[in-house]
Structures are given as C-alpha cells and as structure tokens.
C-alpha cells in the first residue's frame, strides 16, 4: 500500500468508530428481537437476530482492519453506510405507523449513525486527514 493509500488518522478512527457502532447495533438487534421488539415487514424475529449477528461479525472485522483499508475500500464503506442510512430512513417513513416507539428509536439512531459515519469516512478520504 503506498503512502497515498495509507489511511489517515481520521479514516482509521472513523472506521474503528464504524466497527464499534456495528457491534452496538448488532447487539441491539439481537437483544431487541429476543426481547420482543416490534419491527414491521420485511423484518421478523429470525431476520433481526440474523442481521444482528452479521453486524457483530462486521463490527469486529472493521475494528481489526481499520488501519489496513485502502482509499477505495473506505470509499466503498462510506457509500454502503450512506445507502444504509437512506434504506433505513425509507423503511421508517413507509411503515411509520407499524413501528413500536423503541423500534423508531432504533431505526432513527441507525440512520443517523450510518449517515454520520459515511460523512466522516468520506471526508477523511477526500481531505486526506
């Protein structure tokens, strides 16, 4: 990896924060689903648990790989996070009346967190800071 592709401090911290966010979000989906959190379709208890477990794996991977990801990988991660923010926001808006209050809190915090992480990762790559 050339010095041009070496992740900046902001990028490394942003990807680590992303990993931590995914770990917390994964736990929230797993525990919430098992505790009876109500989410509208297409969500179901098994899907929410499976998604949460997947996020736990992603969170660990991001934490461990934060210093090794290249510019294009971080840009891809930023795009995925941005797309995730849009998808979760659209889901909330389309099924607003079918979410429980804790479900609304989970999805709003997810969308805001993903949008924030996408912005930090994108800025870190574009500004090289």
C-alpha positions as a printed NumPy array, in Angstrom:
array([[  0.   ,   0.   ,   0.   ],
       [  1.551,   3.33 ,  -0.996],
       [  1.653,   6.298,   1.34 ],
       [ -1.094,   7.801,  -0.793],
       [ -3.326,   4.823,   0.029],
       [ -2.369,   4.641,   3.717],
       [ -5.418,   5.505,   5.805],
       [ -5.25 ,   8.841,   7.566],
       [ -5.83 ,   9.213,  11.289],
       [ -9.401,  10.41 ,  10.653],
       [-10.106,   7.443,   8.388],
       [ -8.683,   4.935,  10.887],
       [-10.677,   6.458,  13.733],
       [-13.781,   6.668,  11.562],
       [-13.552,   3.006,  10.549],
       [-12.932,   1.963,  14.161],
       [-15.943,   4.022,  15.227],
       [-17.89 ,   2.29 ,  12.458],
       [-16.812,  -1.088,  13.841],
       [-17.894,  -0.118,  17.346],
       [-21.202,   1.216,  16.001],
       [-21.854,  -2.046,  14.148],
       [-21.117,  -4.039,  17.33 ],
       [-23.556,  -1.967,  19.39 ],
       [-26.154,  -2.045,  16.625],
       [-25.763,  -5.821,  16.254],
       [-26.318,  -6.306,  19.974],
       [-29.362,  -4.012,  19.838],
       [-30.924,  -6.034,  17.011],
       [-30.22 ,  -9.402,  18.654],
       [-31.309,  -8.431,  22.167],
       [-34.224,  -6.349,  20.886],
       [-35.555,  -9.163,  18.716],
       [-35.252, -11.692,  21.526],
       [-36.934,  -9.255,  23.938],
       [-39.92 ,  -8.757,  21.606],
       [-39.013,  -5.562,  19.737],
       [-41.68 ,  -4.987,  17.088],
       [-40.419,  -4.093,  13.629],
       [-42.665,  -4.038,  10.551],
       [-42.152,  -6.116,   7.415],
       [-39.882,  -7.267,   5.984],
       [-38.399,  -7.759,   9.465],
       [-39.103, -10.839,  11.539],
       [-37.528, -12.121,  14.734],
       [-35.199, -14.596,  12.948],
       [-34.234, -11.962,  10.374],
       [-33.475,  -9.362,  13.062],
       [-31.372, -11.862,  15.044],
       [-29.513, -12.962,  11.921],
       [-28.909,  -9.356,  10.871],
       [-27.663,  -8.521,  14.355],
       [-25.254, -11.466,  14.341],
       [-23.966, -10.418,  10.917],
       [-23.372,  -6.898,  12.23 ],
       [-21.346,  -8.32 ,  15.128],
       [-19.011, -10.022,  12.643],
       [-18.8  ,  -6.867,  10.513],
       [-18.051,  -4.773,  13.594],
       [-15.153,  -6.975,  14.662],
       [-13.779,  -7.036,  11.098],
       [-13.92 ,  -3.253,  10.754],
       [-12.216,  -2.739,  14.106],
       [ -9.413,  -5.135,  13.196],
       [ -8.957,  -3.874,   9.62 ],
       [ -9.249,  -0.125,  10.266],
       [ -5.539,   0.552,   9.728],
       [ -5.292,  -1.683,   6.646],
       [ -8.165,  -0.466,   4.487],
       [ -7.202,   1.417,   1.355],
       [ -8.786,   4.554,  -0.03 ],
       [-11.186,   2.706,  -2.353],
       [-12.269,   0.28 ,   0.364],
       [-13.075,   3.159,   2.707],
       [-14.95 ,   4.961,  -0.075],
       [-16.962,   1.767,  -0.606],
       [-17.661,   1.568,   3.106],
       [-18.809,   5.2  ,   3.113],
       [-21.176,   4.515,   0.197],
       [-22.569,   1.418,   1.924],
       [-23.153,   3.391,   5.123],
       [-24.82 ,   6.211,   3.182],
       [-27.036,   3.774,   1.307],
       [-27.901,   2.061,   4.596],
       [-28.971,   5.408,   6.066],
       [-31.265,   6.013,   3.088],
       [-32.75 ,   2.494,   3.25 ],
       [-33.448,   2.636,   6.994],
       [-34.973,   6.125,   6.64 ],
       [-37.199,   4.979,   3.765],
       [-38.302,   1.91 ,   5.748],
       [-39.229,   4.115,   8.69 ],
       [-41.142,   6.587,   6.529],
       [-43.013,   3.876,   4.618],
       [-44.075,   1.914,   7.708],
       [-44.124,   4.698,  10.316],
       [-47.38 ,   3.629,  11.956],
       [-46.294,  -0.009,  12.33 ],
       [-43.125,   0.678,  14.337],
       [-43.159,   0.489,  18.105],
       [-41.588,   3.501,  19.885],
       [-38.407,   1.512,  20.68 ],
       [-38.321,   0.406,  17.033],
       [-38.495,   4.038,  15.898],
       [-35.638,   4.915,  18.26 ],
       [-33.522,   2.042,  16.958],
       [-34.085,   2.857,  13.29 ],
       [-33.635,   6.621,  13.678],
       [-30.391,   6.144,  15.615],
       [-29.247,   3.627,  12.996],
       [-29.929,   6.005,  10.089],
       [-28.291,   8.97 ,  11.826],
       [-25.292,   6.891,  12.878],
       [-24.764,   5.478,   9.386],
       [-25.07 ,   8.916,   7.784],
       [-22.567,  10.356,  10.251],
       [-20.094,   7.525,   9.696],
       [-20.422,   7.845,   5.918],
       [-19.671,  11.561,   6.175],
       [-16.62 ,  11.061,   8.397],
       [-15.21 ,   8.284,   6.215],
       [-15.809,  10.223,   3.013],
       [-14.292,  13.397,   4.457],
       [-11.266,  11.505,   5.733],
       [-10.58 ,  10.064,   2.306],
       [-11.28 ,  13.226,   0.296],
       [ -9.442,  15.572,   2.65 ],
       [ -6.744,  13.004,   3.462],
       [ -6.873,  13.886,   7.155]])
